[in-house]
Each structure stands twice: as C-alpha cells, then as structure tokens.
Amino acid sequence: MASPSTIWILSDGKAGDVAQCVGVAEALHLPYEMRTVAPKPPYSWWLPYGPFPPKDRETHADSPIAPPYPDIALASGRRAAAYLKRVKKASGGKTFTVFLKDPRTGPGSADLIWVPEHDKLRGLNVLVTPTSPHKFSASRLAELKSEPFPEIDSPPAPKVAVLLGGDSRHHTFTESDQKRFIDGLRQMATDDQAHFLITVSRRTPADLAKAVEELAISGGHYFWAGDGPNPYGHFLAKADAFVATADSTNMIGEATSTGRPIHVFHPSGGHDKITRFLGTLEQLGCVHPFPGPMKTTTYEPIDATPVIAERILADYSALHHAGTPSSGEEHPAVTVETRKTD
C-alpha cells in the first residue's frame, strides 16, 4: 500500500476551516505544512469560478503553491478551492487533493471531497458524514478528561457545558430569545441541580454575555471570561451534558464526539441546512430541545475525522496502484446506535 509522507493545508486562514483541516491531518498522523492563500480583488471576488490570480501562480517564488508538491493537499474554504485545482495540475496529477465541504465547482474539483450530510453535493468521490471533522479525537478527549481542572472538577454532577454562540447570517438573538435562554438555564439549574460550565463567543450579544456571567456568579457556576487558556476542550471531555445554540453547528458537531446529550436552543431565524443537520442528529438521538428537561440518554460517539482520514488513505493508495481513486463503496455510512443510561 502506497503511504503518503507530506501534507499541505490550503486555506485563507479562517479559523473554522483551518481547525477542520488540522483535525484531519492529525488523524493521518503525518506532519503538515500550512499554506495560506490571500488573493486580492478582483480575483478574490471571482473565486472559485473566475481566473486564477497571476501573481499566485506556482512559477512565482513567493506563491503559496510553489513546489515541491506534497503527497496530499488538503483544502477548505471558497478561495482555496481554485488553488487546490491548480496544485493538482501543476503537480502533474501526482498530488492527491482533498477538499472539505462543498467547493461549489462540482465533484471534479478534487480527488476526494467531504461534505456533511445536510449539504446536497453527491458523487462517487464525495464522502458524506452526519458531522464535521475536528481536533477532538477520542484519545485527546481522554487526555483532557484526566487532566486536573479544579474549576471544572470541583462542582458535583451533573455538569452541563453551555456553548453559547450568537448573531449570525441566519440567526438573531432577540431580547425575547435572550430571556428565554436565561430562564431555561435557571430552570435546569433548579429542576436538575445542574452545574454549568459556560463559554461565549465573539458573536454573543453583549447583554446576553453579561446575563450568563451574572447567572454564573450568583449560582456558583463556572464562566470562562476569556482569561488564560481556553477550557473548551476540557468542557467537552468532562461535561455530562451540553446546552448549545443552533447557530453553532461546529460546536454541536464536536459535542457529538462525546456521546453525551445535547440540548439545542433555537434563536430567531434559521436555515434549511441547519434544520437538516439538527434533524439528522435528532433521529440519531443526539439532540434534544432547550428549554426543556435535562436528558441523560447517551449514544455511540460520532466522529467524522477518522472516517475521513481512512478514506483519504484508501483513495490515495488506489490512485497510486490503479491510477484512479476508489469508489468508496467499502466505506459505509456512519451509523449510530443509541442507548440509555438513566
């Protein structure tokens, strides 16, 4: 079996895209090199459909895709799609190309494309899973769980990690939404004796961030205010359950890697893709409504990252042995069995 030894990660630097690519690269257990693309207007407006930026051609010494080329090029993000296709051509077809999420230019954009189930792109070289790749492998979660963290370890169970997103293109936290969210937390703390581990995002409305911080102080919960190392990974590893907001699909997907119940709050707005995503997870027994009673039902953890890594290695080997990627038929869809612990 042919084995790769070098990886490029191509992106425009967006944190979410980089995190997904790094998670897959780490699952391949190979060193990787970051290659950041930064096309200037008007080319940045046209990508991935328009002409490739002349100054970024591989013949320029300072090009982000200057050779020598890697065995595998892994990319994510609209602007990176064009660069990935350029790498394939410039390497004489030798670099195996992988794109995470829909490149918007069809299944021929890379040797292998991964999309979440709620995206519509399909093809023999398109791998589909319920959730997205990330950096929190089972072994990493086990390490984080064993690491002492007094602020998280001290409170008694049940410990509920509150993963609070905020306003986005598709969602808005109105005053009514904010009140409903805070009231739901208070109800869960009273009815279920929940102890909260709370983190907010840059998108969280200031009034809502202040309200959850005040709730944490008055109720003896842990609120991470952004000082010191980010405890998010420890939240995932140590929580008995989660409360997450529907706008934060990446955090919801990462929480499914724990097998613990996720209570989803819906702010105003929405999008068909997010509805399909949450519908799939509801069918799998992963998510439950919030506000609402705290659930203790668990399920087999879902982690798309090793599935993607396995498919990359299989298709890479097939490309080098037969000159064409495998169809992927030997890689069945992820299945999840639910079980109850209450």
Secondary structure, 3 states (H helix, E strand, C coil): CCCCCCEEEEECCCHHHHHHHHHHHHHCCCCEEEEECCCCCCHHHHCCCCCCCHHHCCCCCCCCCCCCCCCEEEEECHHHHHHHHHHHHHCCCCCEEEEECCCCCCHHHCCEEEEECCCCCCCCCEEEECCCCCCCCHHHHHHHHHCCCHHHHCCCCCEEEEECCCCCCCEECCHHHHHHHHHHHHHHHHHHCCEEEEECCCCCCHHHHHHHHHHHHHHCCEECCCCCCCCHHHHHHHCCEEEEECCCHHHHHHHHHHCCCEEEECCEECCHHHHHHHHHHHHCCCEEEECCCCCCCEECCCCHHHHHHHHHHHHHHHHHHHCCCCCCCCCCCCCCCEECCC
